[in-house]
Amino acid sequence: MSDHDRFGLSRQVTLPGPLRLDGGVLLSPVEIAYETYGTLAPDGGNAILICHALTGDQHVASAHPRTGKPGWWARMIGPGKPIDPARDFVICSNVLGSCMGSSGPASVNPATGRPWGMAFPVITIRDMVRAQAMLLDHLGVDRLKAVVGGSMGGMQALSWPATFPDRVDAVVVIASTARHTAQNIAFHEVGRQAIMADPKWRDGDYYGEEPPAAGLAVARMAAHITYLSEAGLTEKFGRRLQARPGKEDGAKSFGFDADFQVESYLRHQGLSFVDRFDANSYLYITRAMDYFDLAEEHGGLLANAFRATGARFCLVSFDTDWLYPTAESRSIVQALNAAGAPVSFVELSSPYGHDAFLLDAPEMNRVVDGFLKGGR
């Protein structure tokens, strides 16, 4: 393929594979949807891989084709931003198991000609990273200047130097963790059970039928609470009631409609989500996150994950993030210190909780910009 065909927006490639998954299954072929921004340097030394979070996608700095909204990290990537396509060759792929063009339960099983559904093999974060490495091989990128990610993207970023220690020069991990806690797993299980309890789920075989939108919306609502902070919710909504026609004073309905503004907000978040995401993909990706335990993959000692790499690391946490609190980042920093890896760490103050990494955060941008430029 020519560079013109390989590079650019809204790309998709079918790689023959096979990709050996942690679960023991050989996946072939492997479809990967991705986007690139900027120009790959002749020596290939300016490539930066961006890893997305649970419900993210490859449209990191371009308008989303379904929603029309700007790229989910346009605040981080663009002209004059910390990651600038005028200088950097930026790659972002849809993760394995997702529903925006990469192989997942909604894609077609070549053996049957029908969507995989629940026959799709269970995947891990490391499987996602191996698929990304296959994409980089296709793009002609041997080594990454940096891999950058927040939340689940941070898990992938951590897994990169552990899985491919010779292919990464720098790693940026924002609002993330090296393994899921019991509380993390518990919230995800509530979401999965909401989906599977929806009669329209049909054991995952709903393609061509009406999807389990109600269950997926509830799953999104439950998860969305974990992305916010109590202070942020209180500031934004408090106990304020919804204004209704004839009841502009925000009177209680004495029923079970969305009386409180926060109820209406969560319902909106749930309903808007089902228009762009696949319920089975939500099951698979949350399972991959729950399985993630980087120490377990390396003999039970997190430092072992980083002993073979020469990469330098930057970790950023937020003081109101209770999904992946600062203590999780500190544990990673301690492991990196034990492994002798160079690491920078900062806790930033924000009222926005876990979602702060996606929002306007000038301090975060300054940290990332300084770290990436510091490697020259």
N, C-alpha and C positions, 0 to 999 in steps of 0.2 A: 504494500500500500504506500502511496505517496504521502508526504507530510501534510499535504492539503486534505487528504482523506482522513488522516489519523488525528490531526490537531483541530481544535475549534469547539464550538458550542454544540450541545445536543448530539453527541457522538455515541455510537454503540458498536461494540465489537463482539464477535462470537469466537472464542478461543477454543481450540480442540481439546485442551486438557490432556489427560485427566488431572483433576485436582483432588489429592487425597485429603479427606476431611478428618478432623480429630475423632469423629465417631466411627472411623474405619471405612466409610463409603468412598468410592471413587466417583466424583462428579464430572460428567462429560456430556456435551460441551459446557463451557462456562461463558455465560453472557455477562458483559459488563457495560453499563451505561456510564458515561463520563463526560466531563468538559475540561478543556484546557484554555488557558489565557496566557498571552505573551508568546515569546519565541524561545525555543530551546537553544542555549548557547552551543557553539561548535564543540566545546569540550564537555557539554552536558552538565556543567557545574552549577547551574542556576535553578534546578528543579526543586519545587516545594510541593509536597503532597498535603492537601487539606482533608481531614477525616471528619465526617459528619456525625451528628448525634442520632439518637433513636429514631426520630421521625423526620430527620433531615434528608437531604438528597444531594445530587451533583450540581444543582443550580446555586452554587455558593456566591456568585457575584453577577448572575444574570437573572432576568425576570423569570419567575416560575410559569411554566406553560399552562398550568391549570388555574392558578389563582391570579396571575398577573402581578403578584407582589415582587418587590425587589429581591435580589439574592439574599439568602439568610445571613451571610456575613459580609455584606457590602460595606459595612463600617470598618472592616479589617482589611479588605482586599480591593484595590483600585488605585487610580492615579494619586500619588502623594500619600497613600496609606502605608502601614507597616509592611504589607506584602503588595508590591507594585508590579503589575504585568509589564511595565516598561523596563523593569530590571529582572524580574523573576519569571520563570516558566511555571505556572500554577496548574496543578492537576487536582481534580476532585471527582471521585467516582462514587456511584451509588453502591452501597454495601451489598454483599452477598446476602440473600434472604429478603431483600427489600422489594419494593413494588414500582420503582421508577425506571425499570428497564434492565436491571441486573437479574441474574438467575435467582428465583425465589418461588414460593408456593403459588404465586399467581402466573408464573411463566409456564410455557408449554413443556411438558415432559415428552421428549422425542420418542420415547418408547410407546406412548399411548396416543399422542397427538392431542391430548387434553391437558388443561392446567394441572400442575402437580398436586395442588391441595396439600393435604397432610401426608402425602407420600414423599414430599420433599424431605431430604435428610436434615436432621437437626444439625445446626452449625454453631461455631464458636467465634469469639473475637479473633482468635488466631487464624481461623479459616478465612475470615474477611481480609486479614492482612496478607495471607498467602495469595488470595485472588487479586489484591492490589499489586502485589509483586509481579504476577503474571501480566497485568495491564502495563506496568512499567517496562517489562521486557518487550512488549508489543510496541511501546512508544519509543524504545531505544534509550531508556533512562537506566543507566547502571547504578547510579548513586544519587541520593537525595541531599541537597543542601540542607533541607529541614523537612520534618514532618510535624504538622501542627493540628491540634484538635481540642475540642472542649467536650465535657461530659463523656458520652460513649466514644466520641471522637478522640478524647484523651486516652481512653483505654486502648484504642488502636495505636495511638502515637506511642504509648508505653510498650506495646507489644512489638512494634517495629524493630527497635534496637535489640530486643530480646530474641526475636525470631531471625532477623537478618542483620547481625551486628556490624557487618562490613559495608552496609549499603546506606547508612544514615550518618550525617555529620552533626546534626543538631535536632533536638526534640523539644517541642513546646506543648505542655500539658496544662490545660486550664479547667478548673472546677471539675476534677475527676478523682478517680480512685484506682487502686491496684486490685481490688476485689470487692464484690458486693457483700454487704452485711446482711444479717437476718432481716433487719427492717427493710432494706432495699428489696430483698426477695419477696417479703410479705406484701409490699405495695404492688409489685408486679403480679403476684398471684391473684390478688383481688381483681386486677384488670383482666387477666386471662380468664378467670372464672366468669366475669361479666360477659365476655365474648362467647364463651362456650355454653353459657346458660341461655343465650338468645336462641329461640327455636329456629331462627333463620340461619344459624351457623351451619346446621346439617352436617356435623362432623367434619367441617371444612370444605364440603363439596357444594358450595353455593354459587360457583361461577356460572354465569348465564342466568342466574336467578337473582332475587332481591337479596342483597348482602345483609349481614347481621349488624345493621347500622346502630340500633339501640344499644347493643352490648358494647360495641366499639366506642360509642360516645361516652358511655359510663366509664370505660377503661381510661379514656382520655381525661375525663373530669377528675378521676382519682389521681392520675399521674400529675396533672397540671397543678394540683394543690402542692405537690412536693417541689415544684419548680419555683414557687413563690416563697416569700417570708411572711410571718405573721404581721410584722410591722408594715410591710408593703401592702398586704391585704387590708389592714386596718386603716391605713392612710387613704387607700383608693376607695374602699367601700364602707368600712365601719359596719354599723348595723343599719345603714340607710335602706329605706324601703323603696321599691319601684313606684314611680309615678304612673298612674293609669288614667285613661279617659274617665272623667267624672270623679276621680279620686286623686287629683293632682297633689294633695297633701301627703301622698304616700301612705294611705291608710292600709291596715292589714286586711287581707281578703277573708280571713278565717276559713281558709281552704289550703290546698296543697299546690297552688300555682307558685311561680317564682316571686314570692313577696319581697325577698331581700335582693338588693342589687348584686351581691356576690353570687346568689343562686342563678340569676339571669346570665351573669358573666360566664359561669362554668357551663351552663347549658349551651350558650353560644359557642364556647370553645369546643365542646363535644360535637355539636352538629356540623360546624365548619370543618372539623377534622375528618369526618367520615367521607367527605367529598374528594379527598386527596390521598387517602391511605387505605391499604388492604388489611382486613382483620387478621388473616392468617399470618401476614408478615409481622404484624404486631406481636403475635404469639411467638414466632420464631426468633425475632430480634430480642425481645425481653428475656427469652430463655438463654440466648447467647450471653447477654449481659449478666444474668444470674450465675451462669457457669464460670464467668471470668474470675480467675484467681491466679495472678501472675506468679505468686510465691509457690503455689501448689504445682505449677507447671515446671518449676525449677528446684525440685527436691525439698520444698517447704520453706526455703529461705529466699526472701525477695531480693536480697543483694546478689544472689547467684544469677538473676535474670540480666544483670547489667555488667557482669565481670568481663565479658568478651568484647564489649563495644568500646570504641574510642569516642563516642558521641558526647557532646555537652548538652546539658538539660536546663530548661527553664520551667518552673512550676508556679502557677498562679492560683490562689484560692480567694473566696469572698467570705467576709465575716458573717453574713446572714444566710449562707448556703447550708441548710440542714440536711439536704439530700446527700451531698458529698462534702462534709464539713472540713475545715482547715486541718483537723487532726489526721485526716486521710492523706492529705498532701504532705504533711510533716513525716508520716511514716515512710512515704516514698523517698523523701529527701534523706532521711536517715539511712535507708537502704542504699541509695546512691553514694552517700558518704562512705558507707562501709565497703562499697565496691570500688572506691577511689575514682568515681566519675565526677567531673566538674559539674556543679549544679548551682543555679540561682533560684531563689524562692522569695515570693512576696505574697502577703495577705492584703487584699484590697478591701476598702470599706464601700459597701453599697447597700441600699435598702431593698434591692430587687431579688435577693435570694439567689438560687441556682441560675436563674435565667439571666443574671447580670452579664454572663459572658456573651450573650447575644445582643445585648442592648448597648446604648451609647455609653462607652466606658473609656474616656480619654486616658486615664491612668493605665488601663490594661494595654491600650494601643502603644503608649510610650514604652512600657516594659517590653512588649514583644518587638517593637521597632529597635530598641536599644540592644536587645539580645541578638537579634538576627544580624544587625550591622556589626556587632562585636566580634563576629567570627571571621571577619575579613582579614 
